Amino acid sequence: MKIRPATTADLDAVVRNESSSFSTPWSRHTFLSLLARHTVIFRVAEDDEGELIGHGIIWWVFDEAELANLAIAPSARGKGVGGSLLDVLLAEVALHGVLRVFLEVRKSNEAAHRLYRSRGFEAVGERRNYYVNPREDAIVLQLDFDVDLSRAS
Ligand SMILES: CC(C)(COP(=O)(O)OP(=O)(O)OC[C@H]1O[C@@H](n2cnc3c(N)ncnc32)[C@H](O)[C@@H]1OP(=O)(O)O)[C@@H](O)C(=O)NCCC(=O)NCCS
């Protein structure tokens, strides 16, 4: 398994992976526009045969970041790929002076809650009826970095 920056050549596979992971998937156009932004970290995971098995996106504004997307192919779940991709995204965004990371997650998404909890995220709020298809509340999770790595010598 390898994690690397996404390119335009990955977008067909990213869109397929997105559709098999979310009921309201992002469009190809959205992913394409994110590839061009300098405050966005867009990474993909591929297996040993070069097949895309996951994608993840985090962006930041000043010292706050948002984990915007994380999706692992159904056949590749439960093998540590999501955790590895998340770790890469967090480590890379920390280098930009980010001090805290937020994300929203469906209340019922037990796999995601376990993953985020294992990395130190804590619930700090709720957004009522945030999701559609099906309608559901979001839990807002926050992770504080202990050290500002961008200022480490
Ligand atoms: C949530 C998701 C990204 C996890 O990816 P993954 O590769 O399966 O996760 P990992 O194998 O790295 O497991 C990470 C942790 O999640 C837990 N986990 C994984 N699958 C689980 C499941 N089906 N039920 C409960 N916990 C689960 C594991 O216990 C693991 O914790 P551990 O390391 O303490 O054992 C993946 O299930 C997914 O893409 N889901 C659909 C899209 C989605 O919900 N994205 C998140 C939106 S906020």
The ligand as a Tripos MOL2 file, in Angstrom:
@<TRIPOS>MOLECULE
LIG
   48    50     1     0     0
SMALL
NO_CHARGES

@<TRIPOS>ATOM
      1 C1        -14.5090    5.2460    8.1570 C.3       1 LIG1
      2 C2        -13.4550    4.6380    7.1980 C.3       1 LIG1
      3 C3        -12.7080    5.7630    6.5080 C.3       1 LIG1
      4 C4        -12.4750    3.7900    8.0360 C.3       1 LIG1
      5 O1        -11.4590    3.3140    7.1610 O.3       1 LIG1
      6 P1        -10.7960    1.8700    7.4060 P.3       1 LIG1
      7 O2         -9.6590    1.7280    6.4660 O.co2     1 LIG1
      8 O3        -11.8380    0.8290    7.3580 O.co2     1 LIG1
      9 O4        -10.2890    2.0370    8.9050 O.3       1 LIG1
     10 P2         -9.0690    1.2980    9.5860 P.3       1 LIG1
     11 O5         -8.9860   -0.1130    9.0740 O.co2     1 LIG1
     12 O6         -7.8590    2.1620    9.4540 O.co2     1 LIG1
     13 O7         -9.5590    1.2560   11.0760 O.3       1 LIG1
     14 C5         -9.4170    2.3710   11.9060 C.3       1 LIG1
     15 C6        -10.2350    2.1590   13.1590 C.3       1 LIG1
     16 O8        -11.6310    2.1480   12.8330 O.3       1 LIG1
     17 C7        -12.2340    0.9800   13.3850 C.3       1 LIG1
     18 N1        -13.1280    0.3930   12.4050 N.ar      1 LIG1
     19 C8        -12.8780    0.1450   11.1070 C.ar      1 LIG1
     20 N2        -13.9480   -0.4240   10.5210 N.ar      1 LIG1
     21 C9        -14.8760   -0.5490   11.4820 C.ar      1 LIG1
     22 C10       -16.2100   -1.0480   11.5290 C.ar      1 LIG1
     23 N3        -16.8120   -1.5520   10.4340 N.pl3     1 LIG1
     24 N4        -16.8810   -0.9750   12.7000 N.ar      1 LIG1
     25 C11       -16.3140   -0.4530   13.7880 C.ar      1 LIG1
     26 N5        -15.0560    0.0400   13.8120 N.ar      1 LIG1
     27 C12       -14.3580   -0.0060   12.6900 C.ar      1 LIG1
     28 C13       -11.1550    0.0040   13.6660 C.3       1 LIG1
     29 O9        -11.4700   -0.6610   14.8750 O.3       1 LIG1
     30 C14        -9.9100    0.8090   13.7890 C.3       1 LIG1
     31 O10        -9.6230    1.0680   15.1260 O.3       1 LIG1
     32 P3         -8.3530    0.3530   15.7560 P.3       1 LIG1
     33 O11        -7.1790    0.7990   14.9320 O.co2     1 LIG1
     34 O12        -8.3700    0.8820   17.1440 O.co2     1 LIG1
     35 O13        -8.6490   -1.1100   15.6360 O.co2     1 LIG1
     36 C15       -14.1380    3.6780    6.1700 C.3       1 LIG1
     37 O14       -14.9710    2.7640    6.8540 O.3       1 LIG1
     38 C16       -14.9610    4.3900    5.1020 C.2       1 LIG1
     39 O15       -14.4310    4.8130    4.0790 O.2       1 LIG1
     40 N6        -16.2810    4.5320    5.3340 N.am      1 LIG1
     41 C17       -17.1880    5.1630    4.3660 C.3       1 LIG1
     42 C18       -16.8990    6.6470    4.2360 C.3       1 LIG1
     43 C19       -16.8950    7.3430    5.5800 C.2       1 LIG1
     44 O16       -17.7480    7.1070    6.4300 O.2       1 LIG1
     45 N7        -15.9100    8.2470    5.7680 N.am      1 LIG1
     46 C20       -15.7830    9.0410    6.9670 C.3       1 LIG1
     47 C21       -16.6840   10.2140    6.8950 C.3       1 LIG1
     48 S1        -16.4910   11.3090    8.2800 S.3       1 LIG1
@<TRIPOS>BOND
     1     1     2 1
     2     2     3 1
     3     2     4 1
     4     2    36 1
     5     4     5 1
     6     5     6 1
     7     6     7 2
     8     6     8 1
     9     6     9 1
    10     9    10 1
    11    10    11 2
    12    10    12 1
    13    10    13 1
    14    13    14 1
    15    14    15 1
    16    15    16 1
    17    15    30 1
    18    16    17 1
    19    17    18 1
    20    17    28 1
    21    18    19 ar
    22    18    27 ar
    23    19    20 ar
    24    20    21 ar
    25    21    22 ar
    26    21    27 ar
    27    22    23 1
    28    22    24 ar
    29    24    25 ar
    30    25    26 ar
    31    26    27 ar
    32    28    29 1
    33    28    30 1
    34    30    31 1
    35    31    32 1
    36    32    33 2
    37    32    34 1
    38    32    35 1
    39    36    37 1
    40    36    38 1
    41    38    39 2
    42    38    40 1
    43    40    41 1
    44    41    42 1
    45    42    43 1
    46    43    44 2
    47    43    45 1
    48    45    46 1
    49    46    47 1
    50    47    48 1
@<TRIPOS>SUBSTRUCTURE
     1 LIG1         1 GROUP 0 **** ****
